[in-house]
C-alpha cells in the first residue's frame, strides 16, 4: 500500500505544472534543438541527393563489372565478385540486377522519407517530432551506402553520417515523448551514448588516419557497452510503461515495441532456417529483410500521430492467435507427412511417397 502511494505521489509530482521560468527555459531548449535538427535534416537531404546523382555510375559499373574494391572496417564491402554473386543469387543478369537492387533500396528509403516528411509537416514546435522525423529520414542511409560503394563515389561527406548513429539510441530511450525516464537513468545513458560515439568516431577516423591494430581492437571491444545499452533502454521503457506513461503513451510504446519484436522474430527465424545471417547472405531473403524494415516507419507514424492507437491490442491478440494456429497446422502437416511416409514407405519400399504427401495435404 505504501509503495502504491509512493508511486502515485511520484506521478502527481511529475504532473505538477512547471513555473514560468521553467517554461521559458524549456522553450529556449526546444528552439535550439529544433534548429540543430533542421541542420541535420538538411545534411540527410544532401546525402540523398548524392545517392541519386550516383545512380548512373552505379548502373554503369555493375553492367561493365568495373566496381572498385571498397573496404569498411578492414573488410571488403563491395567489389566485382560481390556484385556478380548478388546477381547470380537472384537469377538475374547484371543489368537487371542493377535496376532491381537500386529500385528496392529507393522504395524502402521512400517509405521512411514519406513517414518522416508526414511527421515533420505536423511537428510545429514539438522538438521530439522533429527528432523522430530526422531519425526516419536518416535510417535508410545505411542501406543506400551500397550505391555509393559500387559507384565509386568519394564518401567522405556521406560517412560523416556514421557519427550520428548514437542518436538512434537516444531516440529509443526517449520514445515516445522525449522525456528521460527514470530521471537517474540519464547519466548511465550519457555514458553509453558517449562510448557509442567514440566507437563510431574511431571508425570514421580510421579511413584517414592509420591506427594500430591493438587500438582498433580495444575500441571495437567497447561496442559491448552499446549492446548493454539496448538492454538498459529496454529496462527504461518497461519502467516508463508501468509507472509513468499515460494510456495514450502506453499504446504508442505497444505499437513500436510490437513492430521491433516482429522484425527481430522474422530475422532470427530466417537465420535459424538458413543457417546464415541475413546481411551476409545474397539473394531475395536479404531483400525481404530490407523491405520488412518498412514496418518501422509505419508503426512510428501511427504511434506519433496517434491514429487508431487502441487497435494495437486487437492486432496483437489476433496475431498471437493466428500465429499459434498456423504453427499447430504446420506441425500437424509435418507430422502427417512423416507418419504417412513411414506407413507407405514400409508398404512400397520408397523413401518418399508422393501418395503420402497428397493424402496429408488433403487432410
RAJO-V834886 format. One record per residue. N is the residue number from 1. RES is the residue in three letters. D_LAST is the distance of its C-alpha to the last C-alpha in whole Angstrom. Layout:
n=<N & N>
res=<RES & RES>
d_last=<D_LAST & D_LAST>
//
This chain:
n=<1 & 2 & 3 & 4 & 5 & 6 & 7 & 8 & 9 & 10 & 11 & 12 & 13 & 14 & 15 & 16 & 17 & 18 & 19 & 20 & 21 & 22 & 23 & 24 & 25 & 26 & 27 & 28 & 29 & 30 & 31 & 32 & 33 & 34 & 35 & 36 & 37 & 38 & 39 & 40 & 41 & 42 & 43 & 44 & 45 & 46 & 47 & 48 & 49 & 50 & 51 & 52 & 53 & 54 & 55 & 56 & 57 & 58 & 59 & 60 & 61 & 62 & 63 & 64 & 65 & 66 & 67 & 68 & 69 & 70 & 71 & 72 & 73 & 74 & 75 & 76 & 77 & 78 & 79 & 80 & 81 & 82 & 83 & 84 & 85 & 86 & 87 & 88 & 89 & 90 & 91 & 92 & 93 & 94 & 95 & 96 & 97 & 98 & 99 & 100 & 101 & 102 & 103 & 104 & 105 & 106 & 107 & 108 & 109 & 110 & 111 & 112 & 113 & 114 & 115 & 116 & 117 & 118 & 119 & 120 & 121 & 122 & 123 & 124 & 125 & 126 & 127 & 128 & 129 & 130 & 131 & 132 & 133 & 134 & 135 & 136 & 137 & 138 & 139 & 140 & 141 & 142 & 143 & 144 & 145 & 146 & 147 & 148 & 149 & 150 & 151 & 152 & 153 & 154 & 155 & 156 & 157 & 158 & 159 & 160 & 161 & 162 & 163 & 164 & 165 & 166 & 167 & 168 & 169 & 170 & 171 & 172 & 173 & 174 & 175 & 176 & 177 & 178 & 179 & 180 & 181 & 182 & 183 & 184 & 185 & 186 & 187 & 188 & 189 & 190 & 191 & 192 & 193 & 194 & 195 & 196 & 197 & 198 & 199 & 200 & 201 & 202 & 203 & 204 & 205 & 206 & 207 & 208 & 209 & 210 & 211 & 212 & 213 & 214 & 215 & 216 & 217 & 218 & 219 & 220 & 221 & 222 & 223 & 224 & 225 & 226 & 227 & 228 & 229 & 230 & 231 & 232 & 233 & 234 & 235 & 236 & 237 & 238 & 239 & 240 & 241 & 242 & 243 & 244 & 245 & 246 & 247 & 248 & 249 & 250 & 251 & 252 & 253 & 254 & 255 & 256 & 257 & 258 & 259 & 260 & 261 & 262 & 263 & 264 & 265 & 266 & 267 & 268 & 269 & 270 & 271 & 272 & 273 & 274 & 275 & 276 & 277 & 278 & 279 & 280 & 281 & 282 & 283 & 284 & 285 & 286 & 287 & 288 & 289 & 290 & 291 & 292 & 293 & 294 & 295 & 296 & 297 & 298 & 299 & 300 & 301 & 302 & 303 & 304 & 305 & 306 & 307 & 308 & 309 & 310 & 311 & 312 & 313 & 314 & 315 & 316 & 317 & 318 & 319 & 320 & 321 & 322 & 323 & 324 & 325 & 326 & 327 & 328 & 329 & 330 & 331 & 332 & 333 & 334 & 335 & 336 & 337 & 338 & 339 & 340 & 341 & 342 & 343 & 344 & 345 & 346 & 347 & 348 & 349 & 350 & 351 & 352 & 353 & 354 & 355 & 356 & 357 & 358 & 359 & 360 & 361 & 362 & 363>
res=<UNK & UNK & UNK & UNK & UNK & UNK & UNK & UNK & UNK & UNK & UNK & UNK & UNK & UNK & UNK & UNK & UNK & UNK & UNK & UNK & UNK & UNK & UNK & UNK & UNK & UNK & UNK & UNK & UNK & UNK & UNK & UNK & UNK & UNK & UNK & UNK & UNK & UNK & UNK & UNK & UNK & UNK & UNK & UNK & UNK & UNK & UNK & UNK & UNK & UNK & UNK & UNK & UNK & UNK & UNK & UNK & UNK & UNK & UNK & UNK & UNK & UNK & UNK & UNK & UNK & UNK & UNK & UNK & UNK & UNK & UNK & UNK & UNK & UNK & UNK & UNK & UNK & UNK & UNK & UNK & UNK & UNK & UNK & UNK & UNK & UNK & UNK & UNK & UNK & UNK & UNK & UNK & UNK & UNK & UNK & UNK & UNK & UNK & UNK & UNK & UNK & UNK & UNK & UNK & UNK & UNK & UNK & UNK & UNK & UNK & UNK & UNK & UNK & UNK & UNK & UNK & UNK & UNK & UNK & UNK & UNK & UNK & UNK & UNK & UNK & UNK & UNK & UNK & UNK & UNK & UNK & UNK & UNK & UNK & UNK & UNK & UNK & UNK & UNK & UNK & UNK & UNK & UNK & UNK & UNK & UNK & UNK & UNK & UNK & UNK & UNK & UNK & UNK & UNK & UNK & UNK & UNK & UNK & UNK & UNK & UNK & UNK & UNK & UNK & UNK & UNK & UNK & UNK & UNK & UNK & UNK & UNK & UNK & UNK & UNK & UNK & UNK & UNK & UNK & UNK & UNK & UNK & UNK & UNK & UNK & UNK & UNK & UNK & UNK & UNK & UNK & UNK & UNK & UNK & UNK & UNK & UNK & UNK & UNK & UNK & UNK & UNK & UNK & UNK & UNK & UNK & UNK & UNK & UNK & UNK & UNK & UNK & UNK & UNK & UNK & UNK & UNK & UNK & UNK & UNK & UNK & UNK & UNK & UNK & UNK & UNK & UNK & UNK & UNK & UNK & UNK & UNK & UNK & UNK & UNK & UNK & UNK & UNK & UNK & UNK & UNK & UNK & UNK & UNK & UNK & UNK & UNK & UNK & UNK & UNK & UNK & UNK & UNK & UNK & UNK & UNK & UNK & UNK & UNK & UNK & UNK & UNK & UNK & UNK & UNK & UNK & UNK & UNK & UNK & UNK & UNK & UNK & UNK & UNK & UNK & UNK & UNK & UNK & UNK & UNK & UNK & UNK & UNK & UNK & UNK & UNK & UNK & UNK & UNK & UNK & UNK & UNK & UNK & UNK & UNK & UNK & UNK & UNK & UNK & UNK & UNK & UNK & UNK & UNK & UNK & UNK & UNK & UNK & UNK & UNK & UNK & UNK & UNK & UNK & UNK & UNK & UNK & UNK & UNK & UNK & UNK & UNK & UNK & UNK & UNK & UNK & UNK & UNK & UNK & UNK & UNK & UNK & UNK & UNK & UNK & UNK & UNK & UNK & UNK & UNK & UNK & UNK & UNK & UNK & UNK & UNK & UNK & UNK & UNK & UNK & UNK & UNK & UNK & UNK & UNK & UNK & UNK & UNK & UNK & UNK & UNK & UNK & UNK>
d_last=<56 & 59 & 56 & 55 & 58 & 59 & 56 & 57 & 60 & 59 & 57 & 60 & 62 & 60 & 60 & 63 & 65 & 66 & 70 & 72 & 72 & 69 & 68 & 70 & 69 & 65 & 66 & 68 & 65 & 63 & 65 & 65 & 62 & 61 & 64 & 62 & 59 & 60 & 62 & 58 & 56 & 59 & 59 & 55 & 55 & 58 & 55 & 53 & 56 & 56 & 53 & 53 & 56 & 55 & 52 & 54 & 55 & 51 & 50 & 53 & 53 & 49 & 50 & 53 & 51 & 54 & 53 & 55 & 54 & 54 & 54 & 53 & 53 & 55 & 51 & 51 & 49 & 49 & 50 & 50 & 47 & 45 & 45 & 44 & 41 & 40 & 40 & 38 & 36 & 35 & 35 & 38 & 42 & 45 & 46 & 42 & 41 & 45 & 44 & 40 & 41 & 44 & 42 & 39 & 42 & 44 & 41 & 40 & 44 & 44 & 41 & 44 & 47 & 46 & 45 & 48 & 50 & 49 & 49 & 53 & 54 & 53 & 55 & 58 & 60 & 57 & 57 & 54 & 52 & 55 & 53 & 50 & 50 & 52 & 49 & 47 & 49 & 50 & 46 & 45 & 48 & 47 & 44 & 47 & 49 & 47 & 49 & 52 & 52 & 51 & 54 & 56 & 58 & 60 & 58 & 61 & 60 & 57 & 56 & 58 & 55 & 54 & 57 & 55 & 52 & 53 & 53 & 49 & 49 & 52 & 50 & 47 & 49 & 51 & 48 & 48 & 51 & 54 & 55 & 55 & 53 & 55 & 58 & 59 & 56 & 58 & 60 & 57 & 55 & 58 & 59 & 55 & 55 & 59 & 57 & 54 & 57 & 59 & 56 & 56 & 59 & 60 & 57 & 59 & 62 & 61 & 61 & 65 & 66 & 65 & 64 & 64 & 61 & 62 & 62 & 59 & 57 & 59 & 58 & 54 & 54 & 55 & 51 & 50 & 52 & 50 & 47 & 48 & 49 & 46 & 45 & 48 & 47 & 44 & 46 & 49 & 46 & 44 & 48 & 48 & 45 & 46 & 50 & 51 & 49 & 49 & 46 & 46 & 46 & 43 & 41 & 42 & 42 & 38 & 37 & 39 & 38 & 34 & 34 & 36 & 33 & 30 & 32 & 33 & 29 & 28 & 31 & 31 & 27 & 28 & 30 & 28 & 26 & 28 & 31 & 34 & 35 & 34 & 38 & 39 & 36 & 37 & 34 & 32 & 31 & 34 & 34 & 31 & 33 & 36 & 35 & 33 & 36 & 37 & 35 & 38 & 41 & 38 & 38 & 42 & 43 & 41 & 42 & 46 & 46 & 45 & 42 & 40 & 40 & 38 & 35 & 34 & 33 & 31 & 29 & 29 & 28 & 25 & 25 & 24 & 22 & 19 & 20 & 19 & 16 & 15 & 16 & 14 & 11 & 12 & 13 & 10 & 8 & 12 & 12 & 9 & 10 & 14 & 13 & 11 & 14 & 17 & 16 & 16 & 19 & 21 & 20 & 21 & 23 & 21 & 21 & 18 & 16 & 14 & 12 & 11 & 10 & 9 & 6 & 5 & 5 & 4 & 0>
//
